[in-house]
Amino acid sequence: MILGGHPPRDAYVGWQSYRSRRGLLLPAPAISLQQWRTIPESRSADYDLFRHLTNANLPLQDTPMHDKVAG
């Protein structure tokens, strides 16, 4: 499973664990429909979920803070 048990970030050990791993997560790769069809059914749901979680296309909010930072 992608998500595992990790120590809480509000403890020193948990924070150090987070700092050492935070840049390691790579987004799920884009694959073709033919490649997706070759994935076993039991794993295709995992791929779909992982792709959904790591490839969010969130809109930028036009807020006063955004305008100030952008300027």
PANUGU-889329 format. One line per 3 residues: number of its first residue (from 1); for each residue x negated, y, z negated of N, C-alpha, C. Coordinates in steps of 0.001 Angstrom, whole numbers, always signed. Layout:
NUM = X/Y/Z/X/Y/Z/X/Y/Z ~ ...
This chain:
1 = -838/-1177/+0/+0/+0/+0/-885/+1243/+0 ~ -420/+2292/+571/-1189/+3520/+687/-1377/+4172/-679 ~ -315/+4228/-1428/-370/+4883/-2734/-721/+3851/-3796
4 = -1729/+4151/-4561/-2125/+3231/-5615/-2121/+3926/-6956 ~ -2467/+3211/-7983/-2533/+3809/-9304/-3818/+4602/-9468 ~ -3709/+5826/-9867/-4860/+6683/-10109/-4667/+7388/-11441
7 = -5770/+7730/-12094/-5635/+8451/-13355/-5004/+9821/-13128 ~ -4295/+10358/-14100/-3641/+11661/-13929/-4666/+12776/-13728 ~ -4322/+13738/-12869/-5242/+14827/-12542/-5467/+15800/-13689
10 = -4603/+15792/-14689/-4804/+16725/-15793/-5799/+16205/-16820 ~ -6358/+15026/-16586/-7442/+14499/-17420/-8751/+14640/-16639 ~ -9862/+14751/-17340/-11153/+14946/-16686/-11454/+13837/-15676
13 = -11249/+12595/-16078/-11542/+11459/-15198/-10648/+11509/-13960 ~ -9387/+11833/-14139/-8472/+11924/-13006/-8843/+13046/-12060 ~ -9251/+14179/-12604/-9645/+15309/-11755/-10891/+14970/-10947
16 = -11866/+14323/-11593/-13074/+13931/-10868/-12749/+12908/-9783 ~ -11839/+12008/-10064/-11420/+11029/-9063/-10750/+11719/-7889 ~ -9882/+12673/-8169/-9206/+13429/-7113/-10212/+14220/-6269
19 = -11140/+14901/-6942/-12135/+15715/-6213/-12976/+14867/-5273 ~ -13303/+13663/-5682/-14168/+12816/-4857/-13429/+12205/-3668 ~ -12099/+12154/-3715/-11336/+11504/-2647/-10467/+12434/-1820
22 = -10305/+13696/-2198/-9270/+14527/-1592/-9431/+14752/-99 ~ -10615/+14702/+451/-10790/+14912/+1879/-10844/+13632/+2692 ~ -10631/+12490/+2072/-10804/+11214/+2750/-9569/+10727/+3496
25 = -8409/+11255/+3197/-7188/+10786/+3834/-7134/+11276/+5277 ~ -7075/+10360/+6190/-6952/+10700/+7596/-5514/+10493/+8027 ~ -4977/+11384/+8853/-3612/+11197/+9321/-3498/+9952/+10190
28 = -2315/+9415/+10233/-2069/+8248/+11079/-2280/+8638/+12538 ~ -2951/+7799/+13314/-3200/+8139/+14709/-1915/+8056/+15533 ~ -1876/+8851/+16579/-753/+8766/+17523/-1017/+7573/+18433
31 = -31/+6722/+18573/-179/+5562/+19449/+956/+5564/+20465 ~ +745/+4839/+21540/+1764/+4773/+22585/+2887/+3827/+22163 ~ +3971/+3895/+22888/+5111/+3020/+22590/+4719/+1553/+22760
34 = +3907/+1266/+23752/+3467/-121/+23969/+2610/-607/+22800 ~ +1738/+255/+22285/+924/-126/+21129/+1803/-313/+19899 ~ +2784/+565/+19725/+3668/+459/+18565/+4453/-846/+18603
37 = +4845/-1268/+19801/+5611/-2521/+19934/+4778/-3750/+19588 ~ +3449/-3638/+19646/+2604/-4785/+19298/+2396/-4920/+17794 ~ +2744/-3886/+17030/+2611/-3949/+15575/+3689/-4880/+15034
40 = +3332/-5801/+14138/+4361/-6671/+13550/+5442/-5838/+12867 ~ +6653/-6332/+12901/+7793/-5593/+12345/+7582/-5232/+10879 ~ +6921/-6112/+10144/+6692/-5839/+8724/+5724/-4666/+8523
43 = +4875/-4361/+9497/+3916/-3267/+9376/+4360/-2002/+10107 ~ +5290/-2117/+11039/+5706/-937/+11800/+6400/+89/+10904 ~ +7148/-363/+9920/+7787/+573/+8983/+6731/+1311/+8170
46 = +5649/+603/+7790/+4552/+1250/+7059/+3888/+2311/+7931 ~ +3650/+1980/+9203/+3034/+2944/+10117/+3939/+4164/+10281 ~ +5227/+3926/+10485/+6172/+5037/+10669/+6192/+5953/+9445
49 = +6212/+5373/+8262/+6224/+6160/+7034/+4922/+6949/+6878 ~ +3794/+6296/+7109/+2501/+6962/+6980/+2395/+8100/+7990 ~ +2852/+7885/+9207/+2806/+8936/+10222/+3723/+10098/+9820
52 = +4870/+9768/+9285/+5808/+10793/+8829/+5203/+11647/+7713 ~ +4515/+10998/+6786/+3949/+11697/+5634/+2719/+12531/+5984 ~ +1905/+12063/+6932/+639/+12744/+7206/+692/+13658/+8420
55 = +1761/+13646/+9165/+1850/+14482/+10355/+3062/+15393/+10299 ~ +3269/+15987/+9143/+4395/+16902/+8990/+4156/+18144/+9841 ~ +5183/+18597/+10500/+5093/+19777/+11332/+5914/+20871/+10651
58 = +5354/+21457/+9619/+6090/+22422/+8812/+6001/+23815/+9434 ~ +7095/+24533/+9457/+7059/+25886/+10018/+6377/+26856/+9055 ~ +5739/+27871/+9603/+5164/+28922/+8771/+6275/+29865/+8352
61 = +6251/+30245/+7123/+7255/+31156/+6609/+6762/+32594/+6760 ~ +7591/+33446/+7323/+7239/+34859/+7429/+7651/+35569/+6147 ~ +6723/+35595/+5222/+6960/+36243/+3940/+5995/+37417/+3811
64 = +6251/+38333/+2892/+5311/+39434/+2682/+3902/+38941/+2347 ~ +3794/+37863/+1578/+2474/+37320/+1248/+1783/+36780/+2492 ~ +2518/+36077/+3336/+1954/+35568/+4584/+1439/+36713/+5457
67 = +2214/+37765/+5563/+1808/+38913/+6378/+541/+39572/+5816 ~ +462/+39656/+4479/-697/+40291/+3852/-1951/+39445/+4054 ~ -1826/+38131/+3886/-2969/+37229/+4054/-3406/+37195/+5521
70 = -2449/+37181/+6424/-2772/+37145/+7848/-3468/+38429/+8294 ~ -3121/+39549/+7641/-3717/+40845/+7998/-5074/+40958/+7419
